[in-house]
């Protein structure tokens, strides 16, 4: 289950960072020569999972913030910002974030329940 939680945590971090990038796009919609930015999910996830496994393999304490830098995962598209697309992406991303947060919350509530019941 630990691998699943690490995957969900990585997805939660990705969703939070994607929200920042979408909001940056919306904030710069009227800026001349501004190009739309986005985050590549695949490379973000791979870097996040690699950093988690590197820490485990080197016997270091695994911290909860094993996330890659947002800047290294951003790519710039060769087009401007479309507000309808950004708002749709923001809505989709919000749903994804809530899903991941709910899954992690449920996982820790189950652990808390087991601890309170004395492992029975």
N, C-alpha and C positions, 0 to 999 in steps of 0.2 A: 504493500500500500504506500510505502514511503516514496517509491518512484512515481506513483500517480500523483501524490501531493506535490512533489517537486515539479512535475509537469504542469499541474494546475497553478502553482505559484508562479512559474515562468509565464504562463498564459495571462495571469492576473497582472504581472509586471508589464508584459507586452501591451495589454489593453490600456493600462494607465499611461504608458508612454505614447501609444497611438493617439489617445485622447489629447495629449499635449500638442502633438504634431497637427492634428485636425484643427484644434483651436488656434494654433499659430497660422495655419492656412486661412482660416476665417478672419482672423485679425488683420491679415495682410491682403485681403481681397482687392482693395483699391490701391495698393502700392504698385507703382509702375515697375515693370520688368520683374515682378515677383513670380517665381515659378513654384508650382504646387510641390509639396513634399509628402512623402509617405514612408512607412517603415516596412521593410521586407520581413515578413513573419518567419519564414524558413530560416534565414540566417540569424535572426534574433533568438529564436528558440534553440538552434544548434549551439550558439555561443553561450547561452544561458545554461544549457545542459552540460556542455563541456566544462564550464567553470565549476559547476557543482560536482562533477565526477573528479575533476582535478583536485579539489579540496578533500574529497573523501579518500582518494588514492594516496595523498601525501600525509594522511593522519592528522590533518589540521581540523580545528573546530569548524563545522559548517555553519556559516552565518545565514540569516534569513534574506540577506540582500545580495545574492549572487547573480546580479543582473548586469548585462552588458550595457555599455554607454549607448545612450539614444543616438548620439551623433554618428557613431560608426555603423549604424543600421539604417540611417535615413538615405533615401535616394531622391534625387530631384527630377521631376518629370519635365518634359519640354513643352509645357502648356501652362496656362493660367489656372486660376481657381474658379470653379463653378459652385456657387453657394448651395444649389440643390443637391449636388453630389456630396458636398462636405456635410451637410445636415443629415443626409441619409447614412453616410459613413459614421457620423457621430451617434446616431440612434442605434445602428447595428453594433457599434463598439460598446455602447452603454449596456445593451442587452448581454453581450459577451462578458463584460466585466461583472455584472450582477450574477450571472450564471456561475462564474468561477468563484466569486466571493461566497456564494451560497454553498457551493460544494466544499470549500475549505471550512466554512463555518460548521457545516454538518459533520465533517470529519472530526473536528475538535470537540464538538458537542458529544459525539459518540465516545470519545476518549474520556471526557469529563464524566459521562454517565457510568462508564466502567469503573472509574476510580471511585466515584461516590458509592457504588454498589459493592465495593470491596472485591471486585474481580469475579463476582458470582454470576 
